[in-house]
Amino acid sequence: MGILRSSSSSSALKWLGFVTAVWVQSISGNNYTFSNYSGALKSLMNLNQLQLNNLSVAKDVGKAFGILAGLASDRLSTPVILLIGSLEGLLGYGVQWLVVSRTITPLPYWQMCIFLCMGGNSTTWMNTAVLVTCIRNFRRNRGPVSGILKGYVGLSTAIFTDLCTALFSNDPASFLVLLAVVPFAVCLTAVFFLREIPPASSADEESEETRYFAVFNILAVVVAVYLQSYDIIGIKTGVFSVAFAFVLLFLLFSPIAIPFHSFIRSLNRGEEQDVEGRIQEPLLRSAEKEEVVVEEENPVEERKRPALGEEHTIMEAMLTVDFWVLFVSFLCGVGTGLAVMNNMGQIGLALGYTDVSIFVSMTSIWGFFGRILSGTLSEHFLKKAGTPRPLWNAASQILMAVGYLLMALAVPNSLYIGSMVVGVCYGVRLAITVPTASELFGLKYYGLIYNILVLNLPLGSFLFSGLLAGFLYDAEATPTPGGGNTCVGAHCYRLIFLVMALASIIGVGLDILLAYRTKEIYAKIHASKKAKSSGSDLS
């Protein structure tokens, strides 16, 4: 009976931890909300577009220091990592609020860069704690885990934007209060429940995981549709807005029913588990068993370079061609996508839109659909046919190139189409790269490897937003009194979109190359999953 209770509580705690992880991800996409208050910073500090873009780069440079979070993930507990991120975000966004609310006079430019960098870095601690812990807890469902968690990161921009619009009439100062306080409060909750728990050890438990992830997907889609409906309806004042906010909070809280259901179900079913039903093998069983035999027979022999699918140290991973193909293709996708998100405010104004919040929200919501669908679909086709995950990245890059061309041509409603396309493809890229890295290079040093790949966010922001978009926009813009500048018309961003379309095409080629180079490892993963599924059916 003691074993029963221990197993029941362990399963429930694992799902409770995942629920709090979803909440953390729901508020950790604040890096993508810069367009919602960049206009206030530009006017208060009298900045030109290049200076404003470099502020957004400083925000993204904070992700470069995510390497610290990666290193800490192997040395510090999950609660400590969450606390570090929440405190850093409270300070970084809190100071920005003091400036935008005019509580204090604008700080010197270099000091503002530091506080934006802190705000950007705070999310790397939250994301590392959540992703590393959950992928280790649910290692046989990496696609759905990545899709759901990254999906909620995508939704977080729309959640913050729509809540601020509903409750505070889209006031930039109030928006920054939400960015500072809400993540801090949510992380304090997650500290008590999110921790590493042994993964599924039986076929029944793995089947249960699949069913619960389907429920998480449904709930997430309901939240996304609800947010999109609010944007389409357009009634954003009065009692309707307050009611919208309460219903949204209820939907975000609703996954808490899953750990309770898991606990009650595990008590009722009697925990009849056969020894034959136990899953002791790793994802690539034969390769790892062979490695153990070699080490036992030749204890003095120097360790050979690991093959793809085995555990890699960060240096071993970085010495492979596959790591750099993944790295550069990731840069082509997230770098260009981030440039659009950072400049969405100015892109909208250049094309004649006075309110750009709907485009920020649409990018977020469609980014969610890209993340959650790609995570689930890539897992399904991997199990059914051994389809390499990088092929999904290649497909998204093709679509992204088309979106940039449409925005470059400034066809009617191109910004609506572009917001959806860029959101979906950016989401696919993030959701697919997370499990791909763990499958190619292992889970032992995954926190650090993940944060090395995330260096593409500040690097891409600097190259495509800070340099490309900043210089080319300023070249087309006209000066305004007070030291700023402005540009109106489709020509403002045309060349920028064409260059980013070319970068996306390069990304397609790299993704296809990676899919070809890794087809054998995915064939082995497919065979392993198929063999386990067959064994479960026989039992």
TORTI-189848 format. One record per residue (C-alpha): x, y, z; residue number from 0. Coordinates in steps of 0.25 Angstrom, whole numbers, plus 5000, padded with zeros to 4 digits. Layout:
N
(site (X,Y,Z),NUM) ...
//
This chain:
539
(site (5000,5000,5000),0) (site (5012,5009,5003),1) (site (5017,5007,4989),2) (site (5004,5010,4983),3) (site (5002,5023,4990),4) (site (5017,5027,4986),5) (site (5014,5024,4972),6) (site (5001,5031,4971),7) (site (5006,5043,4978),8) (site (5019,5043,4969),9) (site (5010,5043,4956),10) (site (5001,5054,4961),11) (site (5013,5062,4965),12) (site (5019,5061,4952),13) (site (5007,5066,4945),14) (site (5005,5077,4955),15) (site (5019,5081,4952),16) (site (5016,5081,4937),17) (site (5004,5090,4940),18) (site (5012,5100,4947),19) (site (5022,5099,4936),20) (site (5011,5103,4926),21) (site (5008,5115,4935),22) (site (5022,5119,4935),23) (site (5023,5118,4920),24) (site (5010,5126,4919),25) (site (5017,5138,4924),26) (site (5031,5136,4919),27) (site (5029,5141,4905),28) (site (5031,5156,4910),29) (site (5043,5157,4900),30) (site (5033,5157,4889),31) (site (5025,5169,4894),32) (site (5035,5180,4891),33) (site (5026,5186,4880),34) (site (5015,5189,4891),35) (site (5024,5199,4898),36) (site (5035,5202,4888),37) (site (5028,5215,4883),38) (site (5027,5221,4897),39) (site (5042,5218,4899),40) (site (5045,5224,4885),41) (site (5038,5237,4888),42) (site (5042,5239,4903),43) (site (5057,5237,4899),44) (site (5056,5244,4886),45) (site (5062,5232,4878),46) (site (5064,5229,4864),47) (site (5060,5215,4858),48) (site (5074,5210,4859),49) (site (5076,5214,4873),50) (site (5062,5208,4876),51) (site (5066,5195,4869),52) (site (5079,5194,4877),53) (site (5070,5195,4890),54) (site (5063,5183,4885),55) (site (5076,5176,4882),56) (site (5081,5179,4896),57) (site (5068,5172,4901),58) (site (5071,5160,4892),59) (site (5086,5160,4896),60) (site (5081,5156,4910),61) (site (5078,5142,4904),62) (site (5093,5141,4901),63) (site (5096,5140,4915),64) (site (5086,5129,4916),65) (site (5099,5120,4915),66) (site (5099,5123,4930),67) (site (5086,5117,4932),68) (site (5090,5105,4924),69) (site (5102,5103,4933),70) (site (5094,5105,4945),71) (site (5084,5094,4941),72) (site (5094,5083,4944),73) (site (5098,5089,4958),74) (site (5086,5097,4963),75) (site (5072,5091,4966),76) (site (5060,5095,4958),77) (site (5054,5104,4969),78) (site (5067,5112,4970),79) (site (5068,5115,4955),80) (site (5053,5119,4955),81) (site (5056,5129,4966),82) (site (5068,5135,4959),83) (site (5060,5138,4947),84) (site (5048,5144,4954),85) (site (5056,5153,4962),86) (site (5064,5158,4950),87) (site (5051,5160,4942),88) (site (5045,5168,4953),89) (site (5057,5177,4954),90) (site (5059,5179,4938),91) (site (5045,5181,4935),92) (site (5042,5189,4948),93) (site (5052,5200,4944),94) (site (5046,5201,4930),95) (site (5033,5203,4936),96) (site (5039,5214,4945),97) (site (5044,5221,4932),98) (site (5031,5219,4924),99) (site (5022,5223,4935),100) (site (5031,5236,4937),101) (site (5033,5232,4951),102) (site (5048,5235,4948),103) (site (5054,5243,4937),104) (site (5059,5234,4926),105) (site (5073,5228,4929),106) (site (5085,5229,4920),107) (site (5084,5220,4908),108) (site (5095,5210,4912),109) (site (5088,5208,4926),110) (site (5074,5205,4919),111) (site (5082,5195,4910),112) (site (5086,5188,4923),113) (site (5072,5187,4929),114) (site (5066,5182,4916),115) (site (5077,5172,4915),116) (site (5073,5167,4929),117) (site (5059,5166,4925),118) (site (5063,5158,4913),119) (site (5072,5149,4921),120) (site (5062,5146,4932),121) (site (5053,5137,4922),122) (site (5066,5129,4919),123) (site (5066,5124,4934),124) (site (5051,5121,4934),125) (site (5051,5114,4920),126) (site (5063,5106,4924),127) (site (5057,5101,4937),128) (site (5044,5098,4930),129) (site (5049,5091,4918),130) (site (5061,5083,4924),131) (site (5052,5078,4935),132) (site (5040,5074,4927),133) (site (5047,5068,4916),134) (site (5054,5059,4926),135) (site (5041,5056,4933),136) (site (5034,5052,4920),137) (site (5046,5048,4911),138) (site (5038,5038,4902),139) (site (5028,5050,4898),140) (site (5038,5061,4895),141) (site (5030,5066,4883),142) (site (5017,5068,4890),143) (site (5025,5074,4902),144) (site (5033,5084,4894),145) (site (5020,5088,4886),146) (site (5011,5090,4898),147) (site (5022,5098,4906),148) (site (5027,5106,4894),149) (site (5013,5108,4889),150) (site (5009,5115,4902),151) (site (5022,5124,4901),152) (site (5016,5128,4888),153) (site (5002,5131,4894),154) (site (5008,5139,4905),155) (site (5010,5151,4896),156) (site (4995,5151,4893),157) (site (4992,5148,4907),158) (site (4999,5160,4912),159) (site (4995,5169,4901),160) (site (4980,5165,4902),161) (site (4980,5166,4917),162) (site (4986,5180,4917),163) (site (4977,5185,4906),164) (site (4965,5179,4914),165) (site (4968,5184,4927),166) (site (4977,5196,4925),167) (site (4973,5201,4911),168) (site (4987,5197,4905),169) (site (4995,5207,4914),170) (site (5010,5204,4912),171) (site (5013,5207,4927),172) (site (5002,5197,4932),173) (site (5007,5187,4922),174) (site (5021,5188,4928),175) (site (5016,5186,4942),176) (site (5010,5173,4937),177) (site (5023,5169,4931),178) (site (5030,5171,4944),179) (site (5020,5166,4954),180) (site (5013,5154,4948),181) (site (5025,5146,4944),182) (site (5031,5148,4958),183) (site (5018,5143,4965),184) (site (5016,5131,4956),185) (site (5030,5126,4958),186) (site (5028,5127,4973),187) (site (5017,5117,4971),188) (site (5025,5108,4962),189) (site (5036,5107,4972),190) (site (5028,5098,4981),191) (site (5024,5088,4970),192) (site (5033,5087,4958),193) (site (5045,5077,4960),194) (site (5051,5065,4953),195) (site (5042,5052,4956),196) (site (5046,5039,4950),197) (site (5040,5037,4936),198) (site (5029,5027,4931),199) (site (5034,5013,4935),200) (site (5022,5005,4929),201) (site (5014,5004,4916),202) (site (5001,5009,4924),203) (site (5008,5021,4929),204) (site (5013,5025,4915),205) (site (4999,5023,4909),206) (site (4994,5032,4921),207) (site (5004,5042,4917),208) (site (4999,5042,4902),209) (site (4985,5044,4907),210) (site (4988,5055,4916),211) (site (4996,5063,4906),212) (site (4984,5062,4897),213) (site (4976,5069,4907),214) (site (4987,5080,4909),215) (site (4986,5082,4894),216) (site (4971,5083,4894),217) (site (4972,5093,4905),218) (site (4983,5101,4899),219) (site (4975,5102,4886),220) (site (4963,5107,4893),221) (site (4971,5118,4899),222) (site (4977,5122,4886),223) (site (4964,5122,4879),224) (site (4958,5130,4891),225) (site (4969,5141,4889),226) (site (4968,5142,4874),227) (site (4953,5144,4876),228) (site (4955,5155,4885),229) (site (4964,5162,4875),230) (site (4954,5160,4864),231) (site (4942,5165,4872),232) (site (4949,5178,4875),233) (site (4940,5181,4887),234) (site (4951,5185,4897),235) (site (4945,5194,4908),236) (site (4935,5193,4919),237) (site (4929,5181,4925),238) (site (4932,5172,4913),239) (site (4947,5174,4915),240) (site (4946,5171,4930),241) (site (4938,5158,4927),242) (site (4948,5154,4916),243) (site (4960,5155,4926),244) (site (4953,5147,4936),245) (site (4949,5136,4926),246) (site (4964,5136,4921),247) (site (4969,5134,4935),248) (site (4960,5122,4937),249) (site (4964,5116,4924),250) (site (4979,5117,4928),251) (site (4976,5111,4942),252) (site (4967,5100,4937),253) (site (4979,5090,4934),254) (site (4980,5088,4949),255) (site (4969,5078,4948),256) (site (4979,5068,4941),257) (site (4988,5065,4953),258) (site (4976,5063,4962),259) (site (4970,5053,4952),260) (site (4983,5046,4951),261) (site (4984,5044,4966),262) (site (4970,5039,4967),263) (site (4971,5030,4955),264) (site (4984,5023,4960),265) (site (4978,5020,4973),266) (site (4966,5014,4967),267) (site (4973,5005,4956),268) (site (4981,4997,4967),269) (site (4994,4999,4960),270) (site (4995,4985,4954),271) (site (5008,4986,4947),272) (site (5016,4974,4941),273) (site (5031,4973,4941),274) (site (5030,4971,4926),275) (site (5023,4984,4925),276) (site (5034,4992,4930),277) (site (5042,5001,4921),278) (site (5057,5001,4925),279) (site (5063,5004,4911),280) (site (5067,5018,4907),281) (site (5062,5024,4894),282) (site (5073,5017,4886),283) (site (5075,5004,4894),284) (site (5085,4996,4886),285) (site (5094,5007,4884),286) (site (5095,5010,4899),287) (site (5096,4996,4903),288) (site (5108,4993,4893),289) (site (5115,5006,4899),290) (site (5114,5000,4913),291) (site (5120,4987,4908),292) (site (5131,4993,4902),293) (site (5134,5002,4914),294) (site (5134,4989,4923),295) (site (5143,4981,4914),296) (site (5153,4992,4911),297) (site (5153,5001,4924),298) (site (5166,5007,4920),299) (site (5163,5010,4906),300) (site (5160,5025,4903),301) (site (5146,5029,4901),302) (site (5142,5029,4886),303) (site (5135,5041,4880),304) (site (5120,5038,4882),305) (site (5111,5035,4871),306) (site (5098,5044,4868),307) (site (5087,5040,4878),308) (site (5097,5037,4889),309) (site (5101,5047,4901),310) (site (5110,5058,4896),311) (site (5117,5068,4904),312) (site (5116,5082,4899),313) (site (5130,5081,4893),314) (site (5127,5068,4886),315) (site (5114,5074,4881),316) (site (5121,5086,4875),317) (site (5131,5078,4868),318) (site (5121,5072,4859),319) (site (5116,5077,4846),320) (site (5102,5074,4850),321) (site (5102,5084,4861),322) (site (5106,5095,4853),323) (site (5096,5092,4842),324) (site (5085,5092,4852),325) (site (5091,5105,4858),326) (site (5092,5113,4845),327) (site (5078,5108,4840),328) (site (5072,5112,4853),329) (site (5078,5126,4851),330) (site (5072,5127,4838),331) (site (5058,5124,4844),332) (site (5058,5131,4857),333) (site (5067,5143,4854),334) (site (5058,5148,4842),335) (site (5045,5144,4850),336) (site (5050,5152,4862),337) (site (5053,5164,4853),338) (site (5039,5165,4849),339) (site (5034,5164,4863),340) (site (5043,5175,4868),341) (site (5039,5184,4857),342) (site (5025,5181,4856),343) (site (5021,5194,4862),344) (site (5029,5202,4852),345) (site (5025,5193,4840),346) (site (5010,5195,4843),347) (site (5012,5210,4844),348) (site (5020,5210,4831),349) (site (5008,5203,4824),350) (site (4998,5212,4830),351) (site (4992,5205,4842),352) (site (4990,5213,4855),353) (site (4988,5202,4864),354) (site (4998,5190,4863),355) (site (4994,5183,4875),356) (site (4986,5173,4867),357) (site (4998,5169,4858),358) (site (5006,5167,4871),359) (site (4995,5158,4876),360) (site (4993,5151,4863),361) (site (5008,5147,4862),362) (site (5007,5142,4876),363) (site (4994,5133,4874),364) (site (4998,5128,4861),365) (site (5012,5125,4867),366) (site (5005,5116,4877),367) (site (4998,5108,4866),368) (site (5012,5106,4859),369) (site (5018,5101,4872),370) (site (5007,5092,4877),371) (site (5004,5086,4864),372) (site (5018,5084,4859),373) (site (5021,5077,4873),374) (site (5010,5067,4872),375) (site (5011,5065,4857),376) (site (5026,5063,4857),377) (site (5024,5053,4868),378) (site (5013,5045,4861),379) (site (5021,5044,4848),380) (site (5033,5040,4855),381) (site (5026,5029,4862),382) (site (5019,5024,4849),383) (site (5029,5026,4838),384) (site (5042,5031,4845),385) (site (5041,5045,4838),386) (site (5053,5053,4842),387) (site (5049,5066,4850),388) (site (5058,5075,4842),389) (site (5048,5073,4830),390) (site (5038,5081,4837),391) (site (5047,5092,4839),392) (site (5050,5092,4824),393) (site (5035,5093,4821),394) (site (5033,5105,4831),395) (site (5045,5112,4824),396) (site (5039,5111,4810),397) (site (5026,5117,4816),398) (site (5033,5128,4823),399) (site (5040,5132,4810),400) (site (5027,5133,4803),401) (site (5022,5142,4815),402) (site (5034,5151,4814),403) (site (5031,5153,4799),404) (site (5017,5156,4801),405) (site (5020,5167,4811),406) (site (5031,5172,4802),407) (site (5021,5174,4790),408) (site (5011,5180,4800),409) (site (4999,5173,4794),410) (site (4986,5177,4801),411) (site (4985,5171,4815),412) (site (4999,5166,4814),413) (site (5002,5170,4828),414) (site (4991,5161,4833),415) (site (4996,5150,4825),416) (site (5010,5152,4828),417) (site (5007,5153,4843),418) (site (5001,5139,4842),419) (site (5011,5133,4834),420) (site (5023,5138,4842),421) (site (5016,5134,4855),422) (site (5014,5120,4850),423) (site (5027,5118,4844),424) (site (5035,5124,4856),425) (site (5027,5115,4865),426) (site (5030,5102,4857),427) (site (5045,5106,4857),428) (site (5045,5107,4872),429) (site (5037,5095,4875),430) (site (5044,5086,4866),431) (site (5058,5090,4869),432) (site (5057,5087,4884),433) (site (5054,5072,4883),434) (site (5063,5071,4871),435) (site (5075,5075,4879),436) (site (5072,5066,4890),437) (site (5071,5054,4881),438) (site (5084,5057,4873),439) (site (5092,5060,4885),440) (site (5086,5054,4898),441) (site (5079,5059,4910),442) (site (5091,5059,4920),443) (site (5096,5073,4916),444) (site (5084,5078,4909),445) (site (5082,5090,4917),446) (site (5095,5096,4912),447) (site (5093,5091,4898),448) (site (5080,5097,4897),449) (site (5085,5111,4902),450) (site (5096,5110,4892),451) (site (5086,5109,4881),452) (site (5078,5120,4887),453) (site (5090,5129,4885),454) (site (5083,5131,4871),455) (site (5073,5140,4877),456) (site (5082,5151,4881),457) (site (5091,5148,4869),458) (site (5079,5148,4859),459) (site (5073,5161,4866),460) (site (5087,5168,4864),461) (site (5088,5164,4849),462) (site (5074,5165,4844),463) (site (5068,5175,4854),464) (site (5079,5184,4859),465) (site (5088,5184,4846),466) (site (5079,5181,4834),467) (site (5066,5187,4838),468) (site (5072,5198,4846),469) (site (5081,5203,4835),470) (site (5072,5201,4823),471) (site (5060,5208,4830),472) (site (5068,5220,4834),473) (site (5073,5221,4820),474) (site (5058,5222,4815),475) (site (5053,5231,4827),476) (site (5052,5246,4828),477) (site (5057,5253,4841),478) (site (5046,5258,4851),479) (site (5048,5270,4861),480) (site (5054,5266,4874),481) (site (5064,5256,4868),482) (site (5056,5244,4863),483) (site (5052,5240,4849),484) (site (5040,5233,4842),485) (site (5037,5226,4829),486) (site (5023,5224,4823),487) (site (5021,5215,4811),488) (site (5023,5201,4806),489) (site (5037,5204,4802),490) (site (5042,5206,4816),491) (site (5044,5191,4818),492) (site (5043,5185,4804),493) (site (5058,5182,4803),494) (site (5059,5177,4817),495) (site (5048,5167,4814),496) (site (5055,5162,4801),497) (site (5068,5160,4809),498) (site (5061,5152,4820),499) (site (5054,5143,4809),500) (site (5067,5140,4803),501) (site (5072,5136,4817),502) (site (5060,5127,4819),503) (site (5063,5120,4806),504) (site (5077,5117,4811),505) (site (5071,5112,4823),506) (site (5063,5102,4815),507) (site (5075,5096,4809),508) (site (5082,5094,4822),509) (site (5070,5087,4828),510) (site (5069,5078,4816),511) (site (5084,5075,4818),512) (site (5082,5072,4833),513) (site (5070,5063,4830),514) (site (5078,5055,4820),515) (site (5090,5054,4830),516) (site (5081,5049,4842),517) (site (5071,5040,4835),518) (site (5078,5028,4841),519) (site (5077,5033,4855),520) (site (5062,5035,4853),521) (site (5061,5022,4847),522) (site (5066,5016,4859),523) (site (5057,5024,4868),524) (site (5045,5020,4860),525) (site (5050,5005,4861),526) (site (5051,5007,4876),527) (site (5037,5013,4878),528) (site (5031,5003,4869),529) (site (5038,4991,4876),530) (site (5033,4996,4890),531) (site (5019,4999,4884),532) (site (5018,4984,4879),533) (site (5023,4979,4892),534) (site (5012,4987,4899),535) (site (5002,4981,4890),536) (site (5006,4967,4893),537) (site (5006,4968,4908),538) 
//
